[in-house]
Structures are given as C-alpha cells and as structure tokens.
Amino acid sequence: MTISLDCEILYPDSDGQPIADNTLQFRWIVLIKENLELLFADQPDVFVAGDLLWYPVEGHPEIRVAPDALVAFGRPKGERGSYKQWEEDNIAPQVVFEILSPGNRSGEMSKKQQFYDDYGVEEYYIYNPDRNNLQGFCRTEAGLRAIEEIQNWTSPRLGIRFVLSATTLELYRPDGRRFLSFLELEQRVEQERQRAEQADQRAERLAAQLRALGIEPEV
C-alpha cells in the first residue's frame, strides 16, 4: 500500500540574520534603498527592496540570498515577504547591492557573487564604507565581469553615477542630484513644503490686490 504525502514547501521570510552588523552599514543600506525607491517612485513596474530574501528556484528553499538592496524592473511595487522568482514572471532582480561590514568574509562574498552570476543579475555593486572601497560587476556574454574603471561609472540600468572621493562614496541621480540621507530627505521635503506655502501666500496676496482694483482673478 502506497501512502502519498503532500508536503508544502516552506520559504521562510527571514534567514535569522540581522539586517546590518553596525550602524554604518545600516545607514548605507537605508540610503541606497530609500533613494532608489524615490528615483523610481513614479514607475509602477519597478520594485525596490532591502534585505529581502530572493528565492530563484521553485522547490528549493535552500537556494536563496538576501541582497542588501535589489531592484527588479518589470515587477509591480507592493509588499512581499520574499521574492519568489517563479511568482514574478521568472524575472530575476537586475541590480543588487551589498554593503560590507568587518564581519563579512571573502569566501561568503565569493559565494554571493557566484549566486548573482548564476541566477541572472545584470549589475552587482559592493561597497565597503569602512575602507571606502567600491567594486562593480556588469553582465557580459561571459557572465558578470568586474568594471575596470568604477570612478564616475554610470549604471546602465539605474542611470545613477558612482563617485568616490577621498573619504566616501557619493551617488548621483540621472538629473544630477546627489543621493541624500534620511535626515537630508526630510529637510528637503520640509523646504519644498515651505516653498509651496510661500507660493500660495503670494498668490493669495496678488488675488487680494487684484480684487481691490475691481479685477476678479482667474481661477
């Protein structure tokens, strides 16, 4: 007598590892992820996530990785517990970022690079904020290959530019604006709000002056 057991395969939403090992690594992860979300906010078919487990192969939950940031073009925005590629029209994230900490080992990073090469990533960027070192890899016919000149490199997919100064990495949007920290983004929003309020007040004063002259302003 044969007994058939239907066992549901589980794909955990967490690998039990912390998002970051220290505040510097976390700050960089947030900066890249949040600015990428802002960059593509008006494009509904670009999905951006941070520290999200990516499962490329159905039926194999052991094959997984959680990039510090990923961008998937051709996929809708929205909440996800993980990125199951077979549920995403089999579209692999095209761009991934890793931010290093002192706890990262070369063997671990080599395995990640091989994973990204095997499963179709087009661009892979690694930044070590402690050493201010940036590496990049771009897909060729032979797979992911190192970008020889990363200074002032512009990502083919993202359109962002990488600039290494003597002390830090700066990222620039296609319109030339620099990636901002969370605090700088809040300050930018507040400045825009104040400018909008001032513009409204000027418009109201002008309308009042026109009415005083017997002219009804156009709405």
Sequence and secondary structure as in RCSB ss.txt:
>XXXX:A:sequence
MTISLDCEILYPDSDGQPIADNTLQFRWIVLIKENLELLFADQPDVFVAGDLLWYPVEGHPEIRVAPDALVAFGR
PKGERGSYKQWEEDNIAPQVVFEILSPGNRSGEMSKKQQFYDDYGVEEYYIYNPDRNNLQGFCRTEAGLRAIEEI
QNWTSPRLGIRFVLSATTLELYRPDGRRFLSFLELEQRVEQERQRAEQADQRAERLAAQLRALGIEPEV
>XXXX:A:secstr
            S  S  S SSHHHHHHHHHHHHHHHHHTTT TTEEEESS  EE STT TTS B  SEEEEETS
     SSEEGGGTTT   SEEEEE  TT  HHHHHHHHHHHHHTT SEEEEEETTTTEEEEEEEETTEEEE S  
TTEE TTT  EEEE SS EEEE TTS B   HHHHHHHHHHHHHHHHHHHHHHHHHHHHHHHTT     
